[in-house]
């Protein structure tokens, strides 16, 4: 036998070793990815998963995503969104597929703390927005404002330029109070493609803003989108903020209702009593609320499975 030749069963053993080794690597990678998914400490609030964050940890999550160019969107979740998700499967899916979910309201925080997340604190959309613009570590990133009534986004841009001279707001877009037409979609996509903002702040109402972000993120050349609801109105003075003790008491909704009863009374009457009833059932154990599985977690698992299959096929062809 030639010195350069190996016995056939030796070759088979070598191939089996490669396949086995590759399979172990893929299983290890799969386990690592799933650990990353599970590693986020989350509260289950009526089936909606909300990360157990405070302001510093929320800002750190945002900074990490920007540094790693991890494309995604950020949802601020309060009672209104939680109750809408019970009725709107599209909103529940949008929450599940968010890169970051933030507790925007004390009821979500109280539930999270009841479930053992002691460091979970309220992180409101307007507050997170202000914190990111204020911090110098974000000075190199660019911003784009989408939402508000006519002129509000431009007014906010001028205000933030004055307050934070280092902030770079590269553009604004005021959408109509309806779905975008195809021409308007293409105009928005082209505008964002030209400007390439790192962050897009979406100031429209729930559930529209969450479903908008989930639908348009793949088409827009940006890294992060934030659904911040009424933040544009807060930061231009159209909505007056309340004292911190009112927020901590979970009564900011009442302060908002006093300012705009005509538009908000129906929302609060419909959502607040039902939330209290359902959360009492959940916390007492009388009813369980299963969460919607995040599509990105399914995709990661599937991609690892595909990689394993491909490796096996490669090994058998050797």
N, C-alpha and C positions, 0 to 999 in steps of 0.2 A: 504493500500500500504506500502511495506517495506521502511524503511528510506533510504536504500542503493539504491533504484530504483529511476530513474528519468522518468518523462513523456516522451513518444516517441517524441512528438514535441519539447521538450526541448533538446533532443539529436540531433535532426535534426538541431535545431538552433545553437548548439555548433559546429557541423560539418561545417555548412555553415560559421560560424565565422572563423574557422580555415582556410578554403579554401580561404575565402575573404581576411583574413590577409596575408596568404601566397602569394596570387595573388598580393596584394598591394606591398609586399616586393619584389617580382620578377619584378614588373613594375618599382619600385624604382631603383632596381639594373640595369635593362635594361637602364633606363634613365641615371643613373650614368655612365655606360659604354659608352653610346653614347656621353655623354658630354665630356668624356675623349678623344674620337676620334675627336670630333669637336673642342676641346680646343687647339689643335695645330694650331697655326697661320700659314697659308700656302698661298703662292702665286700660282696662276694658270698661268703657262707659256705655252701657246699653248696646254692646256689640261694636262700638267704634273704638279702635285702638289709638290712644294718645300717648306720646312719649312723655316719660317722667322727667321733664326738663324744668330748669329755672332759667333766668335771663342769661347768665354767664354760659351755661351749658348749651343753650339754644344758639347763642352767638358763636360759640366754638364749633358747633355742628355746621353752621353756615360757612364759617371760615374754612373748615376742613373740606367741605364740598367744593368751594371755589378753588382752593389750592390744588385739589386733585382733578379739577375740571369734571366733576361728577354731575352730569345733567339731571335735573329734577325740579320738582316744585314743592313749595312749603305751604301747608294748610294750618290756619289758625282755627281751632275747633272749640266752640262754646255750646251752650244749650240749644240755641237755634239750629246750628248745624247738626248736632246729635239727633234732634227730633226730626229734622228734614231727612236725615239718612234712613230713618225708620220707614219713610214713605217713598223715598226716591232711591232706587237701586243704583242708578248712575252716580249719585253723590256718594253712596257707601263705597262703591268701587273706586271713585276718585280719591277718597280718603285712604283706602287701603293701598293704593298705588303711589301715594305721596312719598317723596324722599324724606321729608321731615314733617311730623305732626306736632303742633304746639298747643298746650292747654290755654285757651283764650277765655278765661272765666273761672271764677272761684268754685262753682259747683263741680266742674271737671277735676279741679285740684283736690277738693274735699274727698271725692270718690277715690282718686288716686292715692291719697294719703291713707284712706280707710283700707285700701288694698295693699298697704305696706310701703308705698313710695314716699317716704317721709320728707325727702328733699324736693319734691315736686312743688312748683310755685307757678303762679299766674304769669303768663307771658302774652300780653295783648298785642294785636297786630300793630297799632299805632306806636306802641312803646318799642317793639322790636325794630320797626322801621327807623325810628329816631335814634336808637342805640347804634345801628349799623352805620347810619350817616354820621353820627357823632365821633365814632372811633377812627383814629388815624390809620389803623391797620387795614382799613377798607378804602383808603384814599386813592389807591391805584386802580380801583375798579370803576366801571361805568354803569349808569343807571338809565332806565327808561320808564316813564309813567304811562300806564294804560288805564283809562277809566275817568269817572267823574262827569259832571255836567260840563257844558261848553265853557271853556276858559279856566276851569278849576285846576287841571293838570299843569297848565302854563303858570298859573298863579303860584301853585305849590313849587314848581321849578324855580321861580324867581325868589321865593321865600327861602328855600333851602340853599340856594346859591349865596344868599346874604348871610344865613346862619352858619353855613359850613362851606367856606370858600374853597376848600380842597375837594369837595364833592363834584363829580362830573356827571351831570344829567344831560345825556346826549340827545334825548328826544322825548316827545309826548304824543299820545294818540287818544282822541276823544271818540269812543264808539257810540253808535246809535243805541236806543233803548229797544233793541231787537237783535236777532241773530245777524251776523255779517253776511252780506251778499257775496257771491263768488268774486266780484270785482273788488269789494272791500277787503276780502281775505287776501287776495293777491297784493293789494296795496300795502297791507300791514306786513305781510311776509317780506315784500321787497324793501320796505322801510327798515325793518329790523335787520335784514341781510346787509344793508348798506352801513348801518350804524354798529352792528354787532355788540350790543350792550351785554355786560356780564350779568346784570340783574334786571328783571322786568317786574315792576310793582303793579299789581292788578287791583284796582279799586272799584270793583262792582260787587253786587250783593251775592250772598249764598242762596241757592246752590249754583248760580250762573258762573261765578268766578272759578270754582273748583273744576267744573266740567269744561270751562273754557281752557284752563291751564292743561288739563289732561289731554284735550283734543289738539291743542295748537303747539304744545311744547316740542313735539318731534319736527315740526315745520319751521320753528323759529330758531335763528342762530343766536342763542343765548345759553347761559349755564343754569341759572336759577330763576324761577318765577315765584312770586309771593302773592298769595291772596289775602289782602289786608282790609277788605271791606270798606268801612267808612273812614279809614285813616286819612284819605285826602281831605275830607270834610273837617276832621279833627284838626289837622295841621294847617288849615287855612282859616280856622275860626268859625266855620259854619255850624259846628257842633262844639258846645262848651264841655270841657273835661270836668270831672268831679274830683272831690278830695280823695286822698289815698285811703282814708278810713272807710269811705263808702265802697270803694273797690274791694277792700279786704273783707268787708261784711257781705259781699256778694250782691250789693244793691245798685250796681251801676245801671242795670236795666231800668230801674225806677227813675233814675236821673235822666236817662235817655227818653223814657216815656213822657216825662213832664215837658221835655223840650219839643217833642214831636208826637203828640198823642194820636193825631189823625192817621198817621202812617204805621204806628207801632202797636196800637192797642190790640189789634186782632192777632198779631204774632205772639205777643206775650200771653194773651188769654188762651190761645190755642196750645202753646208749648209748655208754659211753666207748670201748671197744675199736673199735666200728663207726665212731664219729666219727673216730678216729685213722686208720683204714684209708681211709675215704672222703676225708678231707681230704688225705691223702698222694696219692691219685689226682688230686684237683683241682689241688693245687699243683704236681705234676709234669707237668701237662698231659695225663695219660693219660685223664682223663675231664672232661667239661664239665657244669656244672650251670646250666641256664637258670633265670632268675628268673620268678616270677609277676608279670605286669604289673599295676600298681596300678590298681584300678577308678576311683579319683578322677582319675587322669591320663587314662583313656579318656573319662570324663565331661566333663572340661574340653575335650578335643579335639572331642568330639561337639557340645558346646554352642556352640563357636566356629563349627563347620561349619553348624549350624542358623542361627546369626545371619547368616552369609554368605548362605545361601539365602533367608532372609527379606528381606534387603536387596535381593537381585536381584529378588524378586517385587514388592517395593515400587517399585523403579525401573521395572519393566515396566508397572505400573499407573498411573504418573504421567501 
